[in-house]
Amino acid sequence: MQDTANLKQHNLITYILYLLGFVFGGLTNIIAIIMNYLKRDECRGTWLESHIEWQIKTFWVTLIGYIVGFVLSFVLIGIPILIVVLVWHIYRIVKGLMALNDNKAIT
């Protein structure tokens, strides 16, 4: 049970780091993704595994989305893409935090 509590705390910290990425220009997102990969194996087989996978997918999809949006912003289509990616990014973090708080796997 203690391992699950530690892994839940780890996930809470990484969610917070992802939120702080909005303030610190994504620097804390790099720390969070490294932490996710380091704890990935420990979370296998627990309800927390879904949170690690959720965070990893969120990181990579939003990174690609932000890059594409930035590049295309020079032809104006990128601005709506950046807005959609931002909203999706916030949604994923909030949904994950809510599920974590309820001790539920994320789907």
Buried (B, 14 or more C-beta within 10 A) or exposed (E): EEEEEEBBEBBBEBBBBBBBBBEEEBEBBBBBBEBBEEBBEBBEEBBBBBBBBBBBEBBEBBBEBBEBBBEBBEEEEBEEBBEEBBEBBBEBBEBBBEBBEEEEBBE
